[in-house]
Amino acid sequence: HVQLVESGGGSVQAGGSLRLSCAASDNTYSGECMGWFRQAPGKEREGIAMIAMSSGDAYYDDSVKDRFTISRDGAKNTAFLEMNSLKAEDTAMYYCAAGRCYGASWLGQPDWGEGTQVTVS
């Protein structure tokens, strides 16, 4: 399993922006997908964005489309999530994920990071 380390979470006012980063320890993920999930208190973990590391094809959940942008640095096995126009309902623990994928679907359970908290007030 690959190790994933997230950074960039924090507290921000509604309408503000944050940028999350996720570094993968294993360069085999250059051929697969990385992505972001989030989990708010009392809710299930939900996938919000993912990107194919080779092609750069990106997929978004409707709740973040047009506000969040996922990108990657394949050479560094790093993925980023630029979050703009943040809302209170974006408050959650954000988890980086990496694994095999096909289109906008994960194939099996991805590897997870420890998570980084995002709080929007």
All heavy atoms as an XYZ file, in Angstrom:
901
protein
N       0.837     -1.191      0.000
C       0.000      0.000      0.000
C       0.871      1.239      0.000
O       1.942      1.282      0.605
C      -0.906      0.009      1.245
C      -1.922     -1.074      1.232
N      -3.054     -1.019      0.461
C      -1.969     -2.244      1.900
C      -3.745     -2.125      0.664
N      -3.116     -2.888      1.526
N       0.386      2.249     -0.681
C       1.119      3.496     -0.759
C       0.779      4.356      0.449
O      -0.322      4.284      0.985
C       0.771      4.240     -2.064
C      -0.645      4.750     -2.037
C       1.762      5.361     -2.318
N       1.746      5.151      0.864
C       1.482      6.121      1.934
C       1.119      7.460      1.316
O       1.771      7.921      0.368
C       2.713      6.273      2.819
C       2.941      5.087      3.747
C       4.044      5.348      4.742
O       5.047      5.971      4.415
N       3.863      4.887      5.966
N       0.083      8.078      1.847
C      -0.394      9.353      1.332
C      -0.361     10.371      2.453
O      -0.872     10.103      3.551
C      -1.813      9.218      0.787
C      -2.009      8.205     -0.326
C      -3.493      7.957     -0.571
C      -1.330      8.671     -1.605
N       0.197     11.525      2.188
C       0.301     12.572      3.200
C      -0.380     13.824      2.682
O       0.043     14.403      1.672
C       1.773     12.862      3.554
C       1.846     13.965      4.602
C       2.458     11.594      4.058
N      -1.450     14.224      3.388
C      -2.184     15.426      3.003
C      -1.672     16.641      3.760
O      -1.162     16.518      4.872
C      -3.680     15.279      3.301
C      -4.366     14.101      2.627
C      -4.652     12.996      3.611
O      -3.914     12.866      4.594
O      -5.622     12.241      3.389
N      -1.866     17.799      3.172
C      -1.554     19.060      3.845
C      -2.425     20.150      3.245
O      -3.006     19.973      2.165
C      -0.070     19.415      3.695
O       0.281     19.563      2.335
N      -2.541     21.264      3.966
C      -3.234     22.423      3.426
C      -4.595     22.709      4.004
O      -5.230     23.695      3.635
N      -5.088     21.852      4.885
C      -6.381     22.131      5.481
C      -6.312     23.304      6.446
O      -5.235     23.834      6.725
N      -7.461     23.715      6.955
C      -7.484     24.811      7.906
C      -8.876     25.403      8.011
O      -9.851     24.800      7.583
N      -8.945     26.583      8.589
C     -10.210     27.289      8.765
C     -10.244     28.502      7.854
O      -9.240     29.199      7.697
C     -10.359     27.735     10.222
O     -10.409     26.620     11.078
N     -11.405     28.729      7.267
C     -11.561     29.839      6.336
C     -12.987     30.340      6.402
O     -13.907     29.583      6.768
C     -11.186     29.383      4.898
C     -12.170     28.336      4.397
C     -11.085     30.547      3.946
N     -13.183     31.583      6.066
C     -14.537     32.131      6.023
C     -15.223     31.728      4.720
O     -14.570     31.460      3.711
C     -14.486     33.648      6.137
C     -14.068     34.139      7.521
C     -14.203     35.642      7.673
O     -14.176     36.376      6.698
N     -14.341     36.099      8.910
N     -16.534     31.703      4.776
C     -17.315     31.381      3.583
C     -16.937     32.329      2.445
O     -16.755     33.524      2.654
C     -18.806     31.487      3.881
N     -16.803     31.740      1.256
C     -16.371     32.511      0.101
C     -14.878     32.479     -0.122
O     -14.394     32.903     -1.187
N     -14.138     31.975      0.859
C     -12.691     31.929      0.764
C     -12.189     30.712      0.006
O     -12.968     29.940     -0.571
N     -10.868     30.554      0.025
C     -10.223     29.485     -0.740
C      -9.192     28.751      0.104
O      -8.611     29.328      1.030
C      -9.521     30.070     -1.972
O     -10.422     30.726     -2.827
N      -8.978     27.494     -0.234
C      -7.916     26.687      0.350
C      -7.356     25.784     -0.733
O      -8.060     25.439     -1.688
C      -8.428     25.827      1.506
C      -8.675     26.494      2.847
C      -9.355     25.501      3.799
C      -7.393     27.010      3.454
N      -6.101     25.368     -0.544
C      -5.479     24.437     -1.484
C      -4.918     23.256     -0.702
O      -4.075     23.436      0.180
C      -4.360     25.118     -2.253
C      -3.741     24.257     -3.359
C      -2.689     25.048     -4.084
N      -2.258     24.407     -5.323
C      -1.019     24.020     -5.564
N      -0.076     24.199     -4.651
N      -0.702     23.463     -6.720
N      -5.424     22.078     -1.027
C      -4.945     20.853     -0.391
C      -3.902     20.190     -1.289
O      -4.006     20.246     -2.515
C      -6.097     19.882     -0.149
C      -7.297     20.402      0.641
C      -8.310     19.276      0.839
C      -6.874     20.996      1.962
N      -2.947     19.548     -0.644
C      -1.931     18.786     -1.367
C      -1.883     17.370     -0.821
O      -2.167     17.147      0.357
C      -0.552     19.429     -1.208
O      -0.528     20.735     -1.720
N      -1.506     16.436     -1.681
C      -1.373     15.051     -1.266
C      -0.169     14.454     -1.972
O      -0.129     14.415     -3.213
C      -2.624     14.253     -1.614
S      -2.474     12.485     -1.286
N       0.786     14.000     -1.190
C       1.990     13.393     -1.742
C       1.951     11.888     -1.520
O       1.727     11.424     -0.399
C       3.231     13.996     -1.090
N       2.169     11.122     -2.592
C       2.191      9.668     -2.519
C       3.633      9.193     -2.440
O       4.513      9.722     -3.119
C       1.508      9.063     -3.734
N       3.845      8.180     -1.608
C       5.209      7.698     -1.395
C       5.685      6.756     -2.487
O       6.879      6.503     -2.616
C       5.304      6.985     -0.054
O       4.478      5.835     -0.042
N       4.754      6.241     -3.298
C       5.096      5.192     -4.247
C       4.880      5.684     -5.662
O       3.772      6.072     -6.004
C       4.220      3.968     -3.968
C       4.641      2.753     -4.764
O       5.315      2.927     -5.800
O       4.292      1.649     -4.349
N       5.891      5.635     -6.504
C       5.733      6.173     -7.848
C       4.957      5.259     -8.787
O       4.731      5.622     -9.927
C       7.081      6.523     -8.455
C       7.970      5.302     -8.610
O       7.500      4.182     -8.470
N       9.233      5.521     -8.901
N       4.515      4.109     -8.339
C       3.682      3.271     -9.201
C       2.345      3.931     -9.478
O       1.664      3.607    -10.421
C       3.437      1.883     -8.581
O       2.750      2.046     -7.347
C       4.745      1.164     -8.352
N       1.961      4.908     -8.636
C       0.686      5.558     -8.847
C       0.703      6.553     -9.981
O      -0.300      7.187    -10.260
C       0.184      6.189     -7.558
C      -0.460      5.149     -6.681
C       0.253      4.530     -5.679
C      -1.767      4.739     -6.907
C      -0.319      3.541     -4.897
C      -2.350      3.758     -6.134
C      -1.618      3.162     -5.127
O      -2.200      2.184     -4.365
N       1.829      6.693    -10.639
C       1.849      7.563    -11.806
C       0.931      7.023    -12.889
O       0.519      7.734    -13.776
C       3.272      7.682    -12.342
O       3.734      6.411    -12.772
N       0.592      5.742    -12.828
C      -0.272      5.148    -13.836
C      -1.709      4.978    -13.414
O      -2.505      4.433    -14.161
N      -2.040      5.446    -12.231
C      -3.381      5.225    -11.735
C      -4.058      6.556    -11.431
O      -3.770      7.549    -12.065
C      -3.316      4.328    -10.492
C      -2.618      3.003    -10.742
C      -3.380      2.109    -11.697
O      -4.528      2.434    -12.031
O      -2.828      1.069    -12.115
N      -4.983      6.548    -10.483
C      -5.719      7.751    -10.132
C      -5.396      8.200     -8.712
O      -5.084      7.378     -7.851
C      -7.223      7.499    -10.213
S      -7.881      7.480    -11.886
N      -5.483      9.478     -8.519
C      -5.522     10.043     -7.171
C      -6.788     10.871     -7.057
O      -7.347     11.303     -8.080
C      -4.284     10.886     -6.895
C      -3.003     10.059     -6.850
S      -1.526     11.029     -6.460
C      -1.769     11.336     -4.700
N      -7.249     11.056     -5.846
C      -8.491     11.792     -5.687
C      -8.697     12.261     -4.267
O      -7.843     12.073     -3.400
N      -9.863     12.860     -4.058
C     -10.223     13.406     -2.753
C     -11.623     12.954     -2.368
O     -12.542     12.987     -3.191
C     -10.156     14.930     -2.772
C      -8.768     15.434     -2.962
C      -8.154     15.738     -4.137
C      -7.795     15.681     -1.946
N      -6.862     16.161     -3.915
C      -6.620     16.143     -2.578
C      -7.808     15.579     -0.553
C      -5.472     16.480     -1.863
C      -6.658     15.915      0.157
C      -5.513     16.364     -0.499
N     -11.733     12.534     -1.134
C     -13.008     12.240     -0.509
C     -13.156     13.196      0.677
O     -12.181     13.784      1.134
C     -13.037     10.797      0.020
C     -13.137      9.743     -1.051
C     -12.082      9.502     -1.921
C     -14.290      8.981     -1.184
C     -12.169      8.523     -2.896
C     -14.394      7.999     -2.151
C     -13.329      7.768     -3.011
N     -14.364     13.301      1.177
C     -14.577     14.068      2.398
C     -15.661     13.409      3.230
O     -16.520     12.706      2.713
C     -14.937     15.525      2.094
C     -16.294     15.727      1.435
C     -16.492     17.200      1.087
N     -17.791     17.438      0.466
C     -18.163     18.608     -0.036
N     -17.325     19.647      0.012
N     -19.358     18.745     -0.580
N     -15.567     13.663      4.529
C     -16.552     13.110      5.461
C     -16.888     14.153      6.503
O     -16.018     14.578      7.275
C     -16.022     11.837      6.119
C     -17.047     11.116      6.957
C     -16.595      9.729      7.363
O     -15.402      9.406      7.322
N     -17.535      8.881      7.733
N     -18.140     14.538      6.518
C     -18.636     15.485      7.520
C     -19.159     14.702      8.714
O     -19.539     13.524      8.571
C     -19.734     16.349      6.916
N     -19.223     15.303      9.885
C     -19.723     14.598     11.072
C     -21.116     14.031     10.838
O     -22.004     14.722     10.342
C     -19.746     15.690     12.140
C     -18.698     16.654     11.711
C     -18.764     16.660     10.210
N     -21.274     12.748     11.144
C     -22.563     12.100     11.007
C     -22.928     11.690      9.590
O     -24.036     11.196      9.353
N     -22.005     11.900      8.650
C     -22.286     11.555      7.260
C     -21.269     10.537      6.746
O     -20.205     10.353      7.328
C     -22.265     12.813      6.388
C     -23.365     13.806      6.713
C     -23.396     14.931      5.704
C     -24.540     15.894      5.983
N     -24.597     16.993      4.977
N     -21.611      9.907      5.646
C     -20.711      8.943      5.040
C     -19.619      9.660      4.247
O     -19.785     10.787      3.794
C     -21.495      8.008      4.112
C     -22.464      7.095      4.830
C     -23.115      6.094      3.907
O     -22.863      6.148      2.686
O     -23.866      5.242      4.395
N     -18.519      8.945      4.074
C     -17.439      9.486      3.253
C     -17.901      9.520      1.797
O     -18.470      8.553      1.294
C     -16.186      8.615      3.393
C     -14.944      9.202      2.772
C     -13.716      8.352      3.070
N     -13.431      8.311      4.505
C     -12.318      7.786      5.012
N     -11.403      7.270      4.206
N     -12.129      7.766      6.313
N     -17.663     10.638      1.121
C     -18.094     10.792     -0.258
C     -16.925     11.231     -1.143
O     -16.103     12.051     -0.748
C     -19.221     11.834     -0.357
C     -18.845     13.219      0.128
C     -19.933     14.249     -0.090
O     -20.948     13.944     -0.744
O     -19.760     15.402      0.379
N     -16.891     10.672     -2.340
C     -15.876     11.072     -3.295
C     -16.272     12.380     -3.951
O     -17.425     12.552     -4.358
N     -15.332     13.312     -4.054
C     -15.662     14.608     -4.649
C     -14.849     14.918     -5.897
O     -15.293     15.707     -6.738
C     -15.519     15.757     -3.630
C     -14.100     15.791     -3.044
C     -16.562     15.623     -2.531
C     -13.835     17.034     -2.202
N     -13.688     14.345     -6.038
C     -12.865     14.637     -7.221
C     -11.832     13.538     -7.385
O     -11.346     12.974     -6.395
C     -12.177     15.992     -7.079
N     -11.503     13.262     -8.647
C     -10.439     12.301     -8.923
C      -9.789     12.656    -10.249
O     -10.409     13.300    -11.100
C     -10.945     10.868     -8.936
C     -11.957     10.559    -10.007
S     -12.709      8.926     -9.756
C     -11.305      7.819    -10.023
N      -8.532     12.234    -10.407
C      -7.794     12.569    -11.613
C      -6.931     11.393    -12.020
O      -6.321     10.731    -11.165
C      -6.948     13.845    -11.390
C      -6.312     14.323    -12.694
C      -5.875     13.634    -10.320
C      -5.749     15.739    -12.604
N      -6.907     11.118    -13.318
C      -6.030     10.085    -13.845
C      -4.620     10.662    -13.942
O      -4.414     11.697    -14.579
C      -6.516      9.637    -15.219
N      -3.668      9.991    -13.316
C      -2.322     10.560    -13.223
C      -1.626     10.634    -14.576
O      -0.811     11.519    -14.808
C      -1.489      9.747    -12.237
C      -2.012      9.808    -10.813
S      -2.062     11.482    -10.140
C      -0.328     11.709     -9.714
N      -1.957      9.742    -15.495
C      -1.272      9.763    -16.792
C      -1.910     10.757    -17.753
O      -1.220     11.576    -18.370
C      -1.268      8.366    -17.403
O      -2.596      7.890    -17.530
N      -3.240     10.740    -17.864
C      -3.910     11.579    -18.856
C      -4.303     12.949    -18.312
O      -4.482     13.897    -19.073
C      -5.166     10.879    -19.371
O      -6.137     10.779    -18.334
N      -4.489     13.040    -17.007
C      -4.983     14.278    -16.421
C      -6.495     14.425    -16.491
O      -7.035     15.456    -16.074
N      -7.195     13.414    -16.994
C      -8.663     13.470    -17.020
C      -9.176     13.589    -15.585
O      -8.768     12.825    -14.711
C      -9.236     12.218    -17.683
C      -8.968     12.188    -19.182
O      -8.687     13.250    -19.759
O      -9.031     11.092    -19.759
N     -10.079     14.527    -15.377
C     -10.579     14.808    -14.032
C     -12.086     14.642    -13.967
O     -12.789     14.893    -14.955
C     -10.193     16.218    -13.614
N     -12.560     14.232    -12.807
C     -13.980     14.004    -12.587
C     -14.363     14.632    -11.258
O     -13.591     14.589    -10.300
C     -14.284     12.505    -12.576
C     -13.786     11.805    -13.820
C     -12.521     11.239    -13.845
C     -14.578     11.735    -14.958
C     -12.057     10.615    -14.986
C     -14.116     11.110    -16.105
C     -12.853     10.552    -16.114
O     -12.386      9.939    -17.247
N     -15.582     15.194    -11.203
C     -16.035     15.900    -10.007
C     -17.446     15.490     -9.620
O     -18.292     15.216    -10.475
C     -16.039     17.416    -10.263
C     -14.690     17.985    -10.592
C     -14.282     18.125    -11.910
C     -13.826     18.394     -9.584
C     -13.038     18.649    -12.226
C     -12.571     18.919     -9.887
C     -12.201     19.035    -11.212
O     -10.958     19.562    -11.515
N     -17.712     15.521     -8.323
C     -19.081     15.413     -7.850
C     -19.773     16.745     -8.125
O     -19.138     17.812     -8.104
C     -19.090     15.096     -6.355
C     -20.491     14.888     -5.832
O     -21.033     13.795     -6.040
O     -21.036     15.826     -5.223
N     -21.082     16.690     -8.352
C     -21.827     17.910     -8.660
C     -21.726     18.948     -7.544
O     -21.833     20.155     -7.800
C     -23.299     17.575     -8.924
C     -23.499     16.897    -10.271
O     -22.595     16.956    -11.119
O     -24.571     16.299    -10.454
N     -21.536     18.504     -6.307
C     -21.510     19.432     -5.181
C     -20.298     20.363     -5.204
O     -20.313     21.416     -4.560
C     -21.526     18.650     -3.860
O     -20.349     17.856     -3.737
N     -19.251     19.986     -5.953
C     -18.044     20.813     -5.973
C     -17.671     21.274     -7.370
O     -16.744     22.076     -7.535
C     -16.851     20.065     -5.346
C     -17.184     19.612     -3.932
C     -16.415     18.880     -6.206
N     -18.370     20.774     -8.352
C     -18.058     21.137     -9.734
C     -18.156     22.647     -9.916
O     -19.044     23.289     -9.382
C     -19.019     20.409    -10.682
C     -18.542     20.333    -12.104
C     -19.449     19.438    -12.917
C     -18.936     19.279    -14.331
N     -19.794     18.392    -15.152
N     -17.226     23.199    -10.636
C     -17.136     24.632    -10.927
C     -16.596     25.447     -9.754
O     -16.388     26.660     -9.892
C     -18.494     25.217    -11.353
C     -19.025     24.581    -12.619
O     -18.207     24.216    -13.495
O     -20.245     24.440    -12.734
N     -16.363     24.813     -8.595
C     -15.746     25.509     -7.464
C     -14.381     24.917     -7.113
O     -13.479     25.638     -6.683
C     -16.649     25.448     -6.240
C     -17.993     26.138     -6.417
C     -18.754     26.213     -5.097
N     -19.037     24.899     -4.538
C     -18.661     24.503     -3.326
N     -17.983     25.319     -2.542
N     -18.965     23.295     -2.883
N     -14.253     23.603     -7.253
C     -13.019     22.907     -6.901
C     -12.316     22.463     -8.181
O     -12.961     22.108     -9.173
C     -13.297     21.680     -6.055
C     -13.821     21.963     -4.668
C     -14.190     23.225     -4.254
C     -13.945     20.909     -3.755
C     -14.661     23.472     -2.978
C     -14.423     21.129     -2.482
C     -14.782     22.420     -2.104
N     -10.993     22.448     -8.132
C     -10.210     21.975     -9.262
C      -9.134     21.018     -8.763
O      -8.351     21.370     -7.859
C      -9.527     23.144     -9.997
O     -10.521     24.069    -10.448
C      -8.747     22.634    -11.210
N      -9.114     19.823     -9.331
C      -8.091     18.850     -8.993
C      -7.011     18.885    -10.070
O      -7.301     19.046    -11.254
C      -8.680     17.431     -8.823
C      -7.639     16.470     -8.251
C      -9.260     16.914    -10.134
C      -8.219     15.130     -7.826
N      -5.770     18.759     -9.631
C      -4.651     18.732    -10.572
C      -3.596     17.781    -10.032
O      -3.713     17.292     -8.900
C      -4.069     20.134    -10.778
O      -3.620     20.672     -9.557
N      -2.564     17.507    -10.849
C      -1.545     16.582    -10.376
C      -0.193     16.955    -10.952
O      -0.090     17.638    -11.968
C      -1.922     15.137    -10.727
C      -1.396     14.563    -12.059
C      -2.059     15.143    -13.256
N      -1.684     14.414    -14.462
C      -1.561     14.982    -15.643
N      -1.755     16.294    -15.787
N      -1.245     14.262    -16.707
N       0.819     16.515    -10.233
C       2.194     16.589    -10.714
C       2.667     15.143    -10.788
O       3.069     14.561     -9.783
C       3.054     17.412     -9.749
C       4.480     17.551    -10.227
O       4.956     16.692    -11.000
O       5.135     18.517     -9.826
N       2.571     14.567    -11.965
C       2.885     13.155    -12.110
C       4.309     12.806    -11.732
O       4.578     11.749    -11.178
N       5.231     13.721    -12.025
C       6.627     13.452    -11.714
C       6.858     13.338    -10.219
O       7.772     12.650     -9.770
C       7.510     14.540    -12.318
N       6.036     14.025     -9.449
C       6.205     14.037     -7.996
C       5.138     13.210     -7.282
O       5.078     13.207     -6.065
C       6.174     15.477     -7.486
C       7.312     16.333     -8.010
C       7.230     17.744     -7.433
C       8.392     18.600     -7.954
N       8.337     19.987     -7.415
N       4.286     12.514     -8.073
C       3.211     11.716     -7.473
C       2.425     12.522     -6.450
O       2.177     12.060     -5.325
C       3.778     10.451     -6.833
C       4.298      9.506     -7.884
O       3.575      9.109     -8.789
N       5.556      9.184     -7.792
N       2.049     13.702     -6.839
C       1.344     14.619     -5.949
C       0.061     15.088     -6.619
O       0.032     15.338     -7.820
C       2.226     15.830     -5.615
O       3.435     15.368     -5.010
C       1.518     16.768     -4.656
N      -0.987     15.178     -5.832
C      -2.250     15.704     -6.313
C      -2.626     16.919     -5.475
O      -2.249     17.023     -4.301
C      -3.352     14.646     -6.231
N      -3.370     17.812     -6.099
C      -3.778     19.047     -5.437
C      -5.285     19.220     -5.587
O      -5.882     18.769     -6.565
C      -3.070     20.245     -6.071
C      -1.579     20.103     -6.126
C      -0.971     19.609     -7.272
C      -0.786     20.451     -5.053
C       0.412     19.468     -7.343
C       0.590     20.307     -5.101
C       1.182     19.810     -6.248
N      -5.881     19.919     -4.636
C      -7.291     20.274     -4.736
C      -7.407     21.752     -4.405
O      -7.226     22.155     -3.257
C      -8.158     19.433     -3.788
C      -9.660     19.632     -3.961
C     -10.121     19.077     -5.317
C     -10.435     18.961     -2.826
N      -7.693     22.535     -5.423
C      -7.914     23.958     -5.243
C      -9.391     24.160     -4.969
O     -10.245     23.785     -5.789
C      -7.510     24.718     -6.516
C      -7.537     26.214     -6.397
C      -6.383     26.769     -5.573
O      -5.271     26.205     -5.654
O      -6.598     27.762     -4.863
N      -9.707     24.730     -3.812
C     -11.093     24.891     -3.395
C     -11.411     26.370     -3.305
O     -10.804     27.093     -2.504
C     -11.326     24.215     -2.038
C     -10.933     22.746     -2.028
S     -11.342     21.918     -0.479
C     -10.252     22.762      0.637
N     -12.356     26.817     -4.118
C     -12.775     28.211     -4.149
C     -14.245     28.335     -3.776
O     -14.987     27.348     -3.800
C     -12.538     28.790     -5.546
C     -11.079     28.791     -5.936
O     -10.209     29.176     -5.157
N     -10.784     28.352     -7.154
N     -14.655     29.540     -3.459
C     -16.060     29.819     -3.101
C     -16.551     28.825     -2.053
O     -17.642     28.258     -2.188
C     -16.935     29.756     -4.358
O     -16.496     30.680     -5.326
N     -15.760     28.638     -1.029
C     -16.093     27.647     -0.010
C     -17.363     28.026      0.743
O     -17.644     29.211      0.982
C     -14.926     27.477      0.955
C     -13.776     26.631      0.392
C     -12.497     26.863      1.179
C     -14.145     25.150      0.415
N     -18.116     26.995      1.096
C     -19.372     27.146      1.805
C     -19.280     26.411      3.136
O     -18.462     25.511      3.308
C     -20.516     26.564      0.981
C     -20.622     27.075     -0.437
C     -21.697     26.327     -1.211
C     -21.783     26.792     -2.652
N     -22.821     26.032     -3.406
N     -20.180     26.762      4.043
C     -20.200     26.087      5.341
C     -20.381     24.578      5.174
O     -19.809     23.790      5.933
C     -21.316     26.665      6.209
N     -21.154     24.184      4.181
C     -21.405     22.749      3.966
C     -20.202     22.006      3.406
O     -20.228     20.785      3.271
C     -22.624     22.536      3.054
C     -22.604     23.334      1.777
C     -23.429     24.613      1.883
O     -23.291     25.333      2.910
O     -24.183     24.913      0.937
N     -19.133     22.723      3.079
C     -17.892     22.065      2.676
C     -17.064     21.631      3.883
O     -16.041     20.944      3.729
C     -17.041     22.991      1.803
C     -17.680     23.303      0.467
O     -18.235     22.378     -0.160
O     -17.634     24.486      0.047
N     -17.487     22.029      5.071
C     -16.771     21.642      6.282
C     -16.766     20.131      6.440
O     -17.824     19.493      6.433
C     -17.423     22.289      7.518
O     -17.275     23.708      7.438
C     -16.776     21.784      8.800
N     -15.579     19.554      6.539
C     -15.440     18.106      6.618
C     -13.971     17.756      6.801
O     -13.093     18.616      6.673
C     -15.962     17.436      5.345
N     -13.724     16.471      7.082
C     -12.375     15.942      7.009
C     -12.153     15.523      5.571
O     -12.970     14.785      5.010
C     -12.217     14.751      7.943
C     -10.802     14.208      8.013
S      -9.669     15.326      8.841
C     -10.098     14.998     10.551
N     -11.076     15.968      4.969
C     -10.785     15.655      3.576
C      -9.677     14.608      3.513
O      -8.624     14.766      4.132
C     -10.373     16.918      2.837
C     -11.547     17.796      2.493
C     -12.266     18.461      3.487
C     -11.975     17.949      1.181
C     -13.372     19.237      3.180
C     -13.071     18.742      0.861
C     -13.762     19.376      1.872
O     -14.856     20.156      1.548
N      -9.938     13.557      2.755
C      -9.007     12.438      2.641
C      -8.509     12.308      1.209
O      -9.301     12.317      0.264
C      -9.686     11.120      3.023
C     -10.151     11.064      4.451
C     -11.430     11.469      4.809
C      -9.305     10.590      5.459
C     -11.855     11.418      6.129
C      -9.722     10.519      6.771
C     -11.002     10.943      7.099
O     -11.422     10.880      8.403
N      -7.216     12.155      1.077
C      -6.623     11.844     -0.213
C      -6.748     10.343     -0.452
O      -6.697      9.543      0.496
C      -5.158     12.245     -0.194
S      -4.262     11.887     -1.720
N      -6.921      9.963     -1.714
C      -7.020      8.558     -2.083
C      -6.168      8.299     -3.314
O      -5.983      9.188     -4.153
C      -8.471      8.169     -2.360
N      -5.679      7.085     -3.429
C      -4.907      6.692     -4.604
C      -5.155      5.219     -4.884
O      -5.215      4.411     -3.962
C      -3.425      6.943     -4.372
N      -5.296      4.902     -6.166
C      -5.543      3.517     -6.506
C      -5.879      3.337     -7.962
O      -5.782      4.269     -8.770
N      -6.309      2.132     -8.284
C      -6.665      1.799     -9.650
C      -8.029      2.386     -9.988
O      -8.901      2.472     -9.124
C      -6.659      0.281     -9.834
C      -5.290     -0.363     -9.614
C      -5.381     -1.859     -9.739
N      -5.873     -2.262    -11.046
C      -6.958     -2.996    -11.254
N      -7.674     -3.429    -10.231
N      -7.319     -3.322    -12.479
N      -8.192      2.765    -11.236
C      -9.441      3.404    -11.625
C      -9.751      3.093    -13.078
O      -8.883      2.654    -13.844
C      -9.348      4.919    -11.437
S      -8.007      5.653    -12.376
N     -10.998      3.311    -13.423
C     -11.434      3.208    -14.821
C     -12.441      4.326    -15.048
O     -13.527      4.302    -14.459
C     -12.048      1.842    -15.115
C     -12.470      1.697    -16.557
C     -11.523      1.484    -17.554
C     -13.810      1.802    -16.918
C     -11.903      1.371    -18.876
C     -14.193      1.685    -18.241
C     -13.237      1.466    -19.219
O     -13.605      1.356    -20.538
N     -12.087      5.291    -15.834
C     -12.961      6.447    -16.010
C     -13.145      7.150    -14.683
O     -12.164      7.459    -14.006
N     -14.403      7.373    -14.293
C     -14.694      8.065    -13.044
C     -14.947      7.108    -11.889
O     -15.496      7.517    -10.865
C     -15.900      8.972    -13.231
N     -14.542      5.866    -12.039
C     -14.796      4.856    -11.006
C     -13.511      4.285    -10.447
O     -12.567      4.007    -11.191
C     -15.635      3.716    -11.599
O     -16.886      4.190    -12.055
N     -13.491      4.117     -9.139
C     -12.388      3.424     -8.486
C     -12.584      1.921     -8.667
O     -13.703      1.433     -8.602
C     -12.347      3.754     -7.006
C     -12.046      5.186     -6.720
C     -12.939      6.182     -6.472
C     -10.754      5.799     -6.664
N     -12.284      7.361     -6.266
C     -10.943      7.161     -6.371
C      -9.445      5.322     -6.820
C      -9.886      8.064     -6.241
C      -8.392      6.207     -6.693
C      -8.614      7.563     -6.408
N     -11.508      1.237     -8.890
C     -11.547     -0.218     -8.994
C     -11.027     -0.770     -7.675
O      -9.835     -0.746     -7.399
C     -10.684     -0.693    -10.166
C     -11.103     -0.191    -11.548
C     -10.138     -0.685    -12.611
C     -12.526     -0.620    -11.873
N     -11.942     -1.246     -6.852
C     -11.552     -1.719     -5.538
C     -11.356     -0.559     -4.579
O     -11.658      0.594     -4.879
N     -10.865     -0.902     -3.390
C     -10.681      0.101     -2.341
C      -9.361      0.834     -2.564
O      -8.302      0.227     -2.620
C     -10.655     -0.594     -0.977
C     -10.763      0.332      0.214
C     -12.135      0.942      0.360
O     -12.325      2.110      0.053
N     -13.089      0.158      0.811
N      -9.395      2.165     -2.657
C      -8.127      2.894     -2.797
C      -7.380      2.941     -1.470
O      -7.950      2.636     -0.417
C      -8.581      4.288     -3.217
C      -9.947      4.434     -2.619
C     -10.555      3.067     -2.673
N      -6.141      3.335     -1.510
C      -5.392      3.644     -0.298
C      -5.794      5.034      0.170
O      -6.117      5.918     -0.638
C      -3.889      3.588     -0.566
C      -3.414      2.176     -0.844
O      -3.855      1.257     -0.140
O      -2.602      2.000     -1.770
N      -5.756      5.248      1.490
C      -6.208      6.517      2.076
C      -5.100      7.213      2.825
O      -4.217      6.578      3.392
C      -7.328      6.244      3.093
C      -8.512      5.542      2.565
C      -8.817      4.221      2.695
C      -9.583      6.122      1.810
N     -10.000      3.942      2.069
C     -10.503      5.084      1.531
C      -9.866      7.413      1.359
C     -11.671      5.296      0.799
C     -11.028      7.619      0.640
C     -11.917      6.576      0.362
N      -5.189      8.539      2.864
C      -4.359      9.297      3.772
C      -5.045      9.424      5.123
O      -6.144      8.901      5.324
N      -4.376     10.133      6.044
C      -4.925     10.292      7.386
C      -6.017     11.353      7.439
O      -6.810     11.388      8.378
C      -3.808     10.667      8.358
C      -2.795      9.544      8.585
C      -3.410      8.370      9.306
O      -4.174      8.595     10.268
O      -3.142      7.215      8.889
N      -6.052     12.226      6.469
C      -7.066     13.260      6.416
C      -6.561     14.612      6.898
O      -5.620     14.696      7.693
N      -7.205     15.655      6.415
C      -6.907     17.016      6.848
C      -8.240     17.761      6.998
O      -9.122     17.651      6.142
C      -5.962     17.730      5.856
O      -5.612     19.019      6.359
C      -6.581     17.889      4.471
N      -8.386     18.467      8.093
C      -9.662     19.121      8.403
C      -9.802     20.438      7.657
O      -8.875     21.258      7.619
C      -9.774     19.369      9.909
C     -11.043     20.060     10.341
C     -12.280     19.214     10.160
O     -12.247     17.985     10.333
N     -13.387     19.845      9.792
N     -10.987     20.625      7.091
C     -11.362     21.899      6.470
C     -12.609     22.409      7.178
O     -13.608     21.693      7.264
C     -11.637     21.735      4.960
C     -12.231     23.017      4.381
C     -10.355     21.359      4.230
N     -12.531     23.613      7.713
C     -13.646     24.217      8.423
C     -13.974     25.551      7.776
O     -13.107     26.422      7.652
C     -13.319     24.411      9.902
O     -12.969     23.151     10.483
C     -14.512     24.992     10.645
N     -15.230     25.696      7.372
C     -15.686     26.923      6.722
C     -16.762     27.555      7.602
O     -17.764     26.903      7.925
C     -16.247     26.644      5.318
C     -16.615     27.955      4.614
C     -15.241     25.863      4.489
N     -16.542     28.787      7.999
C     -17.502     29.448      8.894
C     -18.092     30.706      8.254
O     -17.582     31.170      7.221
C     -16.812     29.812     10.207
O     -15.724     30.666      9.958
